Amino acid sequence: MKLTNFWINISGKGSSNTPHTHSGLTYSGVFFIKVPKEMKGGRFLFYRNFNEADFISTEYMGHFKEGYQMQGYDYPINTISPKENMLIVFPAWVPHAVEINLSDKERISLSFNFKLNRSF
């Protein structure tokens, strides 16, 4: 495994991350360091139907399977409510975002990208 980069997010009240991807990279992740006990908003969002492509398939890598009819504005939103010490790892090509933090306290997370080096 090769860590390509990482950064800390300190998300105060009103902070969010708009939908984006990390193209050209293999995997992304986020580790939640501090999450307010009364977290309001701030959920981690995935904008994909996870049945449309095989996660580990290099054949699809973010592209739709043949015959898939869903358009970008139809993507289901899958949500994860953050908790302290939670780790989320996902393919970097999956569109994701973070809702607005409506809590009065900060949420702190460590985000990162990495590649897998496969040698046999």
PEURZI-V37009 format. One record per residue. N is the residue number from 1. SS is DSSP state (H for helix, E for strand, C for the rest). PHI is phi in whole degrees, -180 to 180 (NA if undefined). D_FIRST is the distance of its C-alpha to the first C-alpha in Angstrom with 1 decimal. Layout:
BEGIN
((N	SS	PHI	D_FIRST) (N	SS	PHI	D_FIRST))
END
This chain:
BEGIN
((1	C	NA	0.0) (2	E	-123	3.8) (3	E	-73	6.6) (4	E	-94	9.4) (5	E	-170	12.2) (6	E	-156	13.9) (7	E	-157	17.6) (8	E	-102	20.2) (9	E	-110	22.7) (10	E	-111	26.1) (11	E	-106	28.1) (12	C	-82	31.8) (13	C	-56	34.6) (14	C	90	34.6) (15	C	-78	31.0) (16	C	-159	29.0) (17	E	-130	26.3) (18	E	-72	27.6) (19	E	-57	26.0) (20	E	-160	23.2) (21	C	-130	20.0) (22	C	-121	17.0) (23	C	-66	17.7) (24	C	85	15.7) (25	C	-112	12.3) (26	C	-87	10.5) (27	E	-138	10.2) (28	E	-128	12.1) (29	E	-159	13.1) (30	E	-143	16.0) (31	E	-118	17.0) (32	E	-86	20.8) (33	E	-86	22.0) (34	E	-137	25.7) (35	C	-132	27.6) (36	C	-56	31.4) (37	C	-60	33.1) (38	C	-104	35.3) (39	C	-64	32.7) (40	C	-119	34.6) (41	E	70	32.7) (42	C	69	29.2) (43	C	-72	27.7) (44	E	-86	24.3) (45	E	-117	25.3) (46	E	-113	23.8) (47	E	-104	26.0) (48	C	-157	25.4) (49	C	-96	26.9) (50	C	-71	24.0) (51	C	-96	26.2) (52	C	-83	26.5) (53	C	-149	23.3) (54	C	-78	20.8) (55	C	-54	17.5) (56	C	-97	15.5) (57	C	-84	17.9) (58	C	-75	17.1) (59	C	-67	20.9) (60	C	-93	21.5) (61	C	29	18.5) (62	C	95	20.7) (63	C	-92	24.0) (64	C	-75	26.7) (65	C	-66	27.8) (66	C	-57	31.1) (67	C	88	34.0) (68	C	-71	32.2) (69	C	-101	34.8) (70	C	-70	33.4) (71	C	-95	33.6) (72	H	-55	31.4) (73	H	-76	34.1) (74	H	-96	34.2) (75	C	-55	30.5) (76	C	-69	30.6) (77	E	-106	29.1) (78	E	-100	27.0) (79	E	-113	27.0) (80	E	-132	25.2) (81	C	-83	27.1) (82	C	-68	24.9) (83	C	-136	25.3) (84	C	-58	24.3) (85	C	67	21.1) (86	C	-86	20.1) (87	E	-117	16.5) (88	E	-122	16.2) (89	E	-124	13.2) (90	E	-155	14.4) (91	E	-61	14.1) (92	C	-64	14.6) (93	C	-81	17.8) (94	C	-76	19.6) (95	C	-62	22.4) (96	E	-146	22.4) (97	E	-158	24.6) (98	E	-131	26.0) (99	C	-62	29.7) (100	C	-63	32.0) (101	E	-76	32.0) (102	C	-96	35.6) (103	C	-80	35.3) (104	C	-78	37.0) (105	C	-105	34.0) (106	C	-75	30.7) (107	E	-112	27.4) (108	E	-119	24.4) (109	E	-140	20.8) (110	E	-112	17.4) (111	E	-107	15.7) (112	E	-158	12.3) (113	E	-128	10.4) (114	E	-151	6.8) (115	E	-120	5.8) (116	C	-99	4.5) (117	C	-92	5.6) (118	C	-106	8.5) (119	C	-127	10.8) (120	C	-118	13.9))
END
